[in-house]
Amino acid sequence: MRQKTIEVLLVEDNPDDVEITKRAFAKGNLLNRLHIVRDGQEALDYLYGQGEYAEVPRPGLILLDINLPKVNGIDVLRKIKKDDDLREIPVVMLTVSKRDEDIVESYDLGVNSYIIKPVEFDKFMETAKNIENYWLHTNEGPK
């Protein structure tokens, strides 16, 4: 597998899930950089380069929770996929929601993948590693 550097935006308000994801990425000795925002509005500010995010790099992958404060993940996804400058960025819903309505709406809006977060630590680590392997090593996205 070839190594490529990708900026990853993690949109997650649960500190435990943030730590698990960071640990999984660190275990892989990745060249990729993980940027973390804690709510939907902060994600939009990051993506549109507003405020403290004026000089941040564009992500090559977005890991997005649905149940977020301020602006929920579905609304963040809707804005991303309607924006000509952002819609090509792959978005992976990484959430605890198993609701059929959330899954269907996410795919209708153009999500690239929908993954239900495992509750067990080891399974979450394995899921994060699988995301890393596929989206950061195997998948070839637009330049």
C-alpha positions in Angstrom: 0.0 0.0 0.0 1.3 3.4 -0.8 1.4 6.2 1.7 -0.3 9.4 0.8 -0.9 12.4 3.0 -4.5 13.5 3.6 -5.9 16.1 5.9 -8.8 14.4 7.8 -11.5 16.5 9.5 -13.2 14.7 12.5 -16.5 16.3 13.5 -17.2 14.7 16.9 -18.5 16.1 20.2 -17.8 13.0 22.3 -14.3 13.3 23.9 -14.0 9.5 24.3 -14.7 8.9 20.6 -12.2 11.7 19.7 -9.5 10.0 21.8 -10.2 6.5 20.3 -10.1 7.9 16.8 -6.8 9.7 17.5 -5.3 6.6 19.0 -6.3 4.5 16.0 -4.8 6.9 13.6 -1.6 7.3 15.7 -1.2 3.5 15.8 -0.9 3.4 12.1 2.0 5.8 12.1 0.1 7.8 9.5 1.3 10.7 7.5 -2.2 12.0 7.6 -3.2 14.9 9.9 -6.3 14.7 12.0 -8.1 18.0 12.6 -10.9 18.0 15.2 -13.9 20.2 15.6 -16.6 19.6 18.3 -19.9 20.7 16.8 -21.6 21.3 13.4 -21.1 25.1 13.4 -17.4 24.7 14.1 -17.2 22.2 11.2 -18.8 24.7 8.8 -16.5 27.5 10.1 -13.5 25.2 9.4 -14.7 24.2 5.9 -15.5 27.8 4.9 -12.3 29.2 6.5 -14.1 31.5 8.9 -12.7 33.0 12.1 -9.8 31.0 13.6 -10.0 28.6 10.6 -9.0 31.2 8.0 -5.7 29.4 7.2 -6.6 25.7 7.7 -5.9 23.1 5.0 -8.8 21.7 3.0 -9.7 18.2 4.3 -9.4 15.2 1.9 -11.8 13.3 4.1 -14.5 14.3 6.6 -15.6 11.9 9.5 -19.0 13.3 10.6 -21.2 12.5 13.5 -24.9 13.1 13.2 -25.8 14.0 16.8 -23.9 17.3 17.1 -24.5 20.5 19.1 -25.4 23.7 17.3 -25.8 22.3 13.7 -26.5 18.5 13.4 -24.5 16.3 11.1 -27.3 15.9 8.5 -27.4 19.7 8.0 -23.6 19.9 7.8 -23.7 17.1 5.1 -26.5 19.0 3.2 -24.4 22.2 3.1 -21.2 20.3 2.0 -22.9 18.4 -0.8 -24.7 21.5 -2.1 -21.5 23.5 -2.3 -19.5 23.2 -5.6 -16.2 23.7 -3.8 -16.8 21.1 -1.1 -19.1 18.4 -2.6 -16.2 16.3 -3.9 -14.7 15.8 -0.4 -15.6 12.3 0.8 -17.9 12.3 3.9 -18.2 9.3 6.1 -21.0 9.4 8.7 -19.5 7.9 11.8 -22.4 7.8 14.3 -24.3 5.8 16.9 -27.6 6.4 15.0 -29.1 3.2 13.5 -32.3 5.0 12.5 -33.3 4.0 9.0 -34.4 7.7 8.4 -30.9 8.9 9.1 -29.2 6.3 6.9 -31.6 7.0 4.0 -31.4 10.7 4.3 -27.6 10.6 4.5 -27.3 8.6 1.3 -29.9 10.8 -0.4 -27.8 13.8 0.4 -24.7 12.2 -1.0 -22.8 10.7 2.0 -20.0 8.4 0.8 -20.3 5.9 3.6 -22.4 5.4 6.7 -20.8 3.6 9.6 -22.4 2.8 13.0 -19.9 3.3 15.8 -19.3 0.2 17.8 -19.7 0.7 21.6 -16.8 -1.7 22.5 -13.4 -0.1 22.5 -11.6 -2.8 20.5 -14.3 -2.8 17.8 -14.2 1.0 17.6 -10.4 0.8 17.2 -10.8 -1.8 14.4 -13.5 0.3 12.7 -11.3 3.4 12.8 -8.4 1.4 11.4 -10.7 0.1 8.6 -11.7 3.6 7.7 -8.1 4.6 7.6 -7.1 1.7 5.4 -9.9 2.2 2.9 -10.2 6.0 2.7 -6.5 6.9 3.2 -4.7 4.0 1.4 -7.1 2.1 -1.0 -9.5 4.7 -2.3 -8.4 7.1 -5.0 -10.3 10.4 -4.9 -10.3 13.4 -7.1 -7.2 15.6 -6.9 
